[in-house]
């Protein structure tokens, strides 16, 4: 038997029923016996077609989700880059100053991150005792060294 339009429509209806899918529902919709619908289902491999379509839909949904995630990450990166550019400009104009241990710690973590190093507290504990013992003047010099090391990564046009 060759599949015709009625068979295709019956399959599409059957598929569209989702959780409520039944051969009885199809037989009522198309005014044929349940036995006829069962034969169509077997002859035209309805169960296998459902599985294949579900896999196909799942793949398309996964691709769409992945695309959405990639686009969202790209948008976030644009926002972050713009924010960093603004911050660096403010830092250059001395509108923002490194004045506390917390500021210094953030810069140290940024420096480590830019160098591809670990930034968790447990990984940088060796820095904290050293910083805690620095005088205010030494702390400023240490912060300036970190800023100088990070400068090539945060601004290509900086000549300071």
MARVOZA-101984 format. One record per residue: y, z negated, x negated of N, C-alpha, C, O, CB in turn. Coordinates in pm, whole numbers, padded with zeros to 5 digits, always signed. Glycine has a CB too. Example, Ala and Ser with C-alpha at 12.3 -4.5 7.8 and 13.67 -1.06 7.14 Angstrom:
-00569-00780-01319-00450-00780-01230-00330-00780-01320-00332-00846-01424-00447-00905-01131 -00225-00708-01285-00106-00714-01367+00003-00787-01290+00114-00804-01341-00060-00572-01408 
END
This chain:
-00117+00000-00084+00000+00000+00000+00124+00000-00089+00129-00073-00188-00001-00122+00096 +00223+00081-00056+00346+00091-00131+00454+00009-00060+00465+00013+00062+00390+00239-00145 +00532-00064-00138+00636-00149-00080+00748-00062-00021+00801+00028-00087+00693-00246-00187 +00781-00090+00103+00890-00017+00168+01008-00113+00191+01007-00227+00147+00843+00046+00303 +01109-00064+00261+01230-00141+00284+01200-00270+00361+01254-00375+00328+01333-00057+00359 +01118-00263+00462+01085-00383+00541+01019-00488+00453+01050-00607+00463+00991-00346+00659 +00927-00445+00365+00860-00539+00275+00962-00605+00181+00957-00726+00158+00749-00467+00193 +01052-00524+00128+01155-00577+00036+01246-00675+00108+01277-00782+00056+01238-00463-00024 +01289-00639+00227+01374-00728+00304+01302-00858+00338+01361-00966+00334+01422-00660+00432 +01175-00848+00372+01096-00966+00405+01085-01057+00283+01097-01179+00294+00955-00926+00456 +01063-00998+00166+01057-01078+00044+01192-01146+00018+01196-01265-00013+01017-00991-00077 +01301-01072+00030+01434-01128+00005+01462-01242+00102+01518-01345+00063+01542-01019+00019 +01424-01227+00226+01440-01334+00325+01356-01454+00284+01404-01567+00284+01399-01285+00467 +01231-01429+00250+01139-01535+00206+01199-01610+00086+01197-01733+00083+00999-01476+00168 +01251-01535-00010+01309-01598-00129+01431-01682-00091+01451-01791-00144+01348-01490-00233 +01512-01629+00000+01636-01697+00038+01613-01829+00109+01704-01912+00116+01719-01607+00126 +01494-01851+00161+01466-01974+00235+01460-02097+00144+01472-02210+00191+01335-01961+00310 +01440-02076+00015+01438-02188-00079+01333-02292-00045+01215-02259-00033+01573-02254-00084 +01377-02418-00030+01284-02528-00001+01211-02510+00132+01099-02558+00149+01359-02660+00000 +01274-02441+00223+01217-02420+00356+01129-02295+00361+01093-02249+00470+01329-02410+00460 +01096-02239+00247+01022-02114+00238+00883-02128+00302+00807-02219+00269+01008-02070+00090 +00852-02035+00394+00718-02032+00455+00688-01893+00509+00779-01819+00547+00706-02138+00569 +00561-01860+00511+00519-01730+00565+00542-01726+00716+00571-01621+00773+00369-01704+00533 +00530-01842+00780+00552-01850+00925+00696-01811+00958+00721-01737+01053+00521-01994+00978 +00791-01860+00878+00931-01828+00902+00955-01677+00890+01030-01619+00968+01021-01903+00803 +00890-01615+00792+00906-01471+00773+00843-01396+00891+00900-01300+00941+00841-01426+00638 +00726-01440+00935+00660-01372+01047+00746-01380+01174+00751-01284+01251+00521-01433+01074 +00812-01493+01195+00902-01506+01312+01025-01416+01297+01066-01350+01392+00947-01654+01329 +01082-01413+01179+01202-01334+01155+01177-01185+01173+01262-01113+01225+01255-01362+01015 +01058-01138+01127+01030-00994+01129+00935-00954+01242+00892-00838+01250+00971-00952+00996 +00902-01049+01327+00820-01024+01445+00688-00955+01410+00647-00856+01471+00897-00938+01544 +00622-01014+01309+00488-00968+01269+00400-01092+01257+00450-01204+01256+00491-00886+01134 +00271-01072+01248+00181-01186+01241+00190-01254+01104+00230-01194+01004+00036-01142+01268 +00152-01380+01104+00151-01456+00978+00050-01393+00881+00071-01393+00760+00116-01606+01003 -00057-01340+00935-00159-01274+00852-00100-01151+00782-00130-01127+00665-00281-01232+00939 -00016-01074+00852+00049-00957+00793+00141-01000+00680+00142-00939+00573+00130-00879+00901 +00217-01105+00704+00309-01155+00601+00229-01207+00481+00270-01186+00366+00399-01268+00658 +00117-01273+00505+00032-01322+00396-00019-01205+00313-00027-01215+00190-00087-01406+00451 -00054-01094+00378-00100-00975+00306+00013-00916+00223-00009-00878+00108-00154-00868+00406 +00134-00909+00280+00249-00859+00203+00273-00947+00080+00296-00898-00031+00377-00856+00292 +00265-01076+00103+00289-01171-00006+00190-01149-00120+00227-01148-00237+00279-01316+00046 +00065-01133-00085-00039-01112-00187-00026-00974-00252-00029-00962-00374-00179-01129-00126 -00012-00871-00169-00006-00733-00218+00114-00711-00311+00104-00642-00412+00000-00635-00100 +00228-00769-00274+00351-00744-00350+00389-00862-00441+00503-00872-00488+00465-00716-00254 +00292-00949-00465+00305-01059-00563+00431-01143-00544+00507-01164-00639+00304-01002-00703 +00452-01192-00424+00573-01266-00394+00588-01392-00481+00697-01421-00529+00574-01304-00249 +00480-01465-00501+00491-01590-00579+00531-01561-00724+00614-01631-00782+00357-01668-00576 +00470-01458-00782+00505-01421-00920+00649-01373-00927+00721-01404-01022+00409-01312-00973 +00692-01296-00827+00830-01247-00824+00929-01362-00811+01037-01359-00871+00849-01147-00708 +00893-01462-00733+00979-01580-00718+00993-01650-00852+01104-01686-00893+00923-01677-00611 +00882-01670-00920+00886-01736-01051+00971-01657-01150+01052-01715-01223+00743-01755-01105 +00951-01524-01153+01029-01441-01245+01178-01445-01212+01262-01454-01301+00979-01296-01240 +01210-01439-01084+01350-01443-01044+01412-01579-01078+01525-01587-01125+01365-01413-00893 +01337-01685-01054+01388-01819-01087+01417-01830-01237+01517-01889-01278+01287-01927-01043 +01329-01774-01319+01349-01776-01464+01474-01694-01499+01556-01737-01580+01225-01720-01537 +01487-01578-01439+01602-01491-01465+01733-01560-01425+01831-01557-01500+01587-01357-01388 +01734-01621-01308+01853-01692-01262+01884-01810-01353+02000-01837-01385+01834-01742-01117 +01780-01878-01395+01798-01991-01486+01859-01947-01619+01947-02015-01672+01663-02061-01511 +01813-01834-01671+01868-01782-01797+02015-01744-01780+02097-01774-01867+01788-01661-01845 +02047-01678-01669+02186-01640-01644+02276-01763-01629+02388-01766-01679+02195-01553-01517 +02224-01864-01561+02299-01988-01545+02321-02055-01681+02429-02106-01709+02225-02084-01449 +02217-02054-01765+02228-02112-01899+02332-02037-01981+02414-02098-02049+02091-02110-01970 +02329-01904-01975+02427-01823-02048+02569-01853-02000+02662-01865-02080+02397-01673-02033 +02585-01863-01869+02717-01892-01813+02765-02030-01857+02881-02048-01892+02715-01883-01659 +02675-02127-01854+02708-02262-01898+02747-02262-02045+02846-02324-02083+02590-02358-01874 +02669-02194-02128+02700-02186-02271+02836-02121-02295+02914-02168-02377+02590-02108-02345 +02864-02014-02223+02993-01946-02236+03106-02040-02196+03209-02046-02263+02996-01819-02150 +03087-02112-02087+03188-02207-02041+03213-02314-02147+03327-02348-02175+03146-02272-01908 +03106-02367-02205+03119-02470-02307+03192-02416-02429+03282-02482-02481+02981-02524-02349 +03155-02297-02474+03222-02236-02590+03370-02215-02562+03454-02244-02647+03155-02101-02626 +03403-02165-02443+03543-02143-02407+03621-02274-02401+03735-02282-02447+03552-02072-02273 +03559-02377-02345+03626-02508-02337+03650-02563-02478+03758-02615-02506+03541-02608-02254 +03551-02551-02565+03568-02599-02703+03681-02521-02772+03761-02579-02844+03436-02584-02783 +03686-02392-02750+03792-02310-02811+03929-02355-02759+04025-02364-02836+03770-02160-02780 +03939-02382-02629+04065-02430-02573+04104-02565-02632+04221-02587-02666+04055-02440-02421 +04008-02655-02644+04036-02786-02702+04083-02771-02847+04176-02840-02890+03912-02878-02696 +04019-02682-02922+04057-02662-03062+04200-02607-03072+04274-02647-03162+03959-02565-03131 +04240-02518-02981+04377-02468-02981+04476-02582-02959+04577-02592-03029+04395-02360-02871 +04444-02668-02863+04531-02782-02835+04539-02875-02956+04647-02921-02994+04481-02859-02710 +04424-02902-03015+04419-02992-03131+04495-02932-03248+04572-03002-03314+04273-03020-03171 +04475-02803-03275+04547-02738-03386+04698-02743-03363+04774-02768-03457+04501-02593-03402 +04742-02718-03241+04885-02723-03211+04938-02866-03230+05047-02885-03283+04913-02675-03066 +04861-02964-03188+04901-03104-03205+04908-03141-03352+05000-03211-03395+04804-03197-03131 +04812-03095-03429+04813-03123-03573+04934-03058-03639+05001-03120-03721+04681-03073-03640 +04962-02934-03603+05077-02864-03660+05206-02941-03629+05292-02956-03716+05086-02720-03606 +05219-02989-03508+05337-03068-03469+05344-03197-03550+05450-03235-03598+05335-03099-03319 +05230-03263-03563+05227-03388-03639+05264-03365-03785+05343-03440-03842+05089-03454-03629 +05207-03263-03846+05236-03233-03987+05385-03203-04005+05446-03247-04102+05150-03113-04037 +05441-03130-03912+05585-03100-03918+05666-03229-03911+05762-03246-03985+05626-03004-03804 +05627-03318-03822+05697-03447-03810+05678-03530-03937+05770-03601-03979+05645-03525-03688 +05560-03521-03997+05533-03594-04121+05622-03540-04234+05679-03617-04311+05383-03583-04160 +05633-03408-04243+05718-03345-04344+05864-03383-04326+05936-03405-04424+05704-03193-04339 +05907-03392-04202+06046-03426-04171+06072-03576-04175+06181-03623-04140+06084-03371-04035 +05972-03651-04217+05981-03797-04228+06010-03864-04094+06066-03974-04089+06089-03835-04329 +05972-03797-03985+05983-03858-03852+05866-03952-03828+05873-04042-03745+05988-03750-03743 +05757-03930-03903+05638-04013-03896+05616-04068-04035+05626-03994-04133+05512-03933-03844 +05584-04196-04044+05568-04259-04175+05438-04338-04176+05395-04391-04074+05688-04350-04208 +05377-04346-04292+05257-04426-04312+05305-04563-04357+05352-04579-04469+05158-04362-04417 +05292-04662-04268+05347-04795-04300+05247-04909-04288+05276-05021-04329+05462-04823-04210 +05129-04882-04232+05032-04990-04212+04898-04954-04273+04870-04839-04304+05016-05022-04063 +04816-05056-04287+04679-05036-04335+04605-04942-04238+04526-04858-04282+04604-05172-04348 +04629-04958-04109+04562-04873-04009+04601-04726-04030+04516-04637-04021+04599-04918-03865 +04729-04701-04058+04773-04564-04086+04700-04510-04208+04650-04397-04208+04926-04559-04109 +04694-04593-04312+04628-04552-04435+04479-04526-04410+04424-04427-04459+04645-04660-04543 +04416-04614-04334+04274-04597-04305+04249-04465-04232+04152-04395-04261+04222-04715-04220 +04336-04431-04138+04323-04304-04066+04336-04186-04162+04262-04088-04153+04429-04294-03954 +04432-04196-04254+04449-04088-04352+04328-04078-04444+04285-03968-04478+04577-04111-04435 +04273-04192-04484+04154-04191-04569+04039-04123-04495+03968-04040-04552+04114-04336-04610 +04021-04159-04368+03914-04098-04289+03936-03948-04274+03842-03870-04282+03905-04164-04151 +04061-03908-04252+04093-03765-04243+04061-03696-04373+04001-03588-04373+04242-03744-04207 +04099-03757-04485+04072-03700-04616+03921-03684-04637+03875-03579-04682+04134-03788-04726 +03846-03788-04606+03700-03782-04621+03641-03675-04530+03552-03599-04572+03637-03919-04589 +03690-03668-04407+03640-03568-04313+03666-03427-04364+03579-03341-04357+03705-03588-04175 +03788-03404-04415+03822-03271-04467+03737-03235-04589+03713-03117-04615+03970-03266-04504 +03692-03336-04663+03606-03310-04779+03459-03303-04739+03372-03283-04824+03626-03419-04884 +03430-03320-04610+03292-03312-04563+03214-03440-04584+03091-03439-04582+03222-03200-04633 +03283-03548-04604+03218-03677-04627+03206-03754-04496+03269-03719-04396+03295-03761-04731 +03124-03860-04499+03106-03945-04383+03235-04023-04356+03308-04058-04449+02987-04042-04403 +03261-04050-04229+03384-04122-04194+03357-04253-04122+03452-04324-04089+03471-04035-04108 +03232-04286-04096+03203-04411-04028+03242-04528-04117+03239-04518-04240+03055-04420-03988 +03277-04637-04053+03319-04756-04124+03214-04799-04225+03248-04835-04338+03348-04869-04026 +03088-04796-04187+02983-04843-04278+02972-04755-04402+02926-04800-04507+02849-04846-04205 +03014-04631-04390+03006-04538-04503+03126-04551-04597+03118-04506-04712+02995-04395-04452 +03237-04612-04551+03355-04620-04636+03394-04765-04666+03507-04792-04707+03472-04548-04570 +03302-04858-04646+03332-04999-04670+03383-05024-04811+03460-05117-04833+03209-05082-04644 +03340-04942-04906+03382-04961-05044+03532-04941-05061+03591-04990-05158+03306-04866-05135 +03596-04869-04969+03740-04847-04979+03821-04965-04927+03928-04996-04980+03779-04722-04903 +03771-05031-04824+03849-05133-04757+03884-05253-04845+03999-05295-04845+03774-05181-04638 +03790-05310-04921+03829-05422-05007+03935-05379-05108+04027-05456-05137+03707-05478-05079 +03923-05260-05161+04021-05209-05257+04159-05201-05193+04258-05240-05255+03978-05070-05310 +04168-05151-05072+04295-05138-05003+04353-05274-04966+04474-05294-04972+04280-05053-04878 +04267-05365-04928+04314-05497-04886+04383-05571-05001+04471-05653-04977+04196-05581-04834 +04345-05542-05126+04402-05612-05241+04524-05541-05300+04586-05592-05394+04297-05627-05349 +04560-05427-05245+04675-05354-05299+04805-05418-05253+04817-05470-05142+04671-05207-05256 +04903-05413-05343+05038-05457-05304+05099-05348-05217+05044-05238-05205+05128-05486-05429 +05213-05379-05157+05281-05280-05074+05313-05154-05151+05294-05043-05101+05408-05338-05016 +05361-05171-05274+05396-05056-05358+05272-04975-05394+05274-04852-05391+05467-05103-05485 +05165-05045-05429+05039-04976-05465+04980-04904-05343+04924-04795-05354+04936-05078-05521 +04994-04966-05229+04944-04906-05105+05017-04775-05076+04955-04677-05037+04961-05004-04987 +05148-04775-05095+05228-04653-05074+05184-04544-05172+05169-04429-05132+05378-04683-05091 +05163-04580-05300+05119-04482-05399+04982-04426-05363+04956-04306-05375+05115-04545-05540 +04894-04515-05319+04759-04472-05280+04766-04376-05161+04697-04275-05158+04670-04595-05246 +04850-04410-05063+04866-04323-04946+04923-04189-04987+04880-04085-04935+04957-04390-04841 +05020-04188-05078+05079-04062-05125+04974-03974-05193+04974-03852-05176+05195-04089-05222 +04883-04037-05269+04775-03961-05334+04685-03896-05229+04645-03781-05243+04692-04053-05427 +04653-03971-05125+04566-03917-05020+04636-03803-04947+04575-03700-04918+04526-04029-04919 +04764-03821-04918+04840-03715-04851+04843-03590-04938+04825-03479-04888+04983-03762-04819 +04865-03607-05068+04868-03492-05159+04733-03421-05162+04728-03298-05165+04907-03536-05301 +04625-03497-05161+04491-03436-05162+04463-03363-05031+04392-03262-05031+04382-03543-05187 +04516-03413-04921+04491-03352-04790+04585-03235-04763+04553-03149-04681+04505-03457-04679 +04699-03231-04828+04803-03131-04801+04752-02987-04800+04788-02913-04709+04912-03144-04902 +04670-02943-04895+04624-02803-04891+04542-02770-04766+04535-02654-04725+04539-02772-05014 +04483-02870-04707+04400-02846-04590+04480-02848-04462+04436-02792-04361+04290-02948-04583 +04597-02910-04462+04672-02922-04339+04791-02828-04330+04850-02813-04223+04717-03061-04322 +04828-02765-04443+04942-02673-04438+04935-02576-04554+04937-02616-04670+05076-02750-04440 +04929-02447-04522+04925-02343-04626+05063-02315-04681+05075-02262-04791+04865-02214-04570 +05169-02351-04608+05305-02316-04649+05377-02431-04719+05492-02417-04758+05385-02272-04530 +05310-02545-04734+05375-02663-04793+05396-02640-04943+05302-02606-05015+05290-02792-04769 +05518-02659-04989+05548-02642-05132+05589-02773-05194+05625-02775-05312+05657-02539-05153 +05586-02883-05119+05627-03014-05175+05526-03066-05271+05544-03175-05326+05649-03115-05064 
END
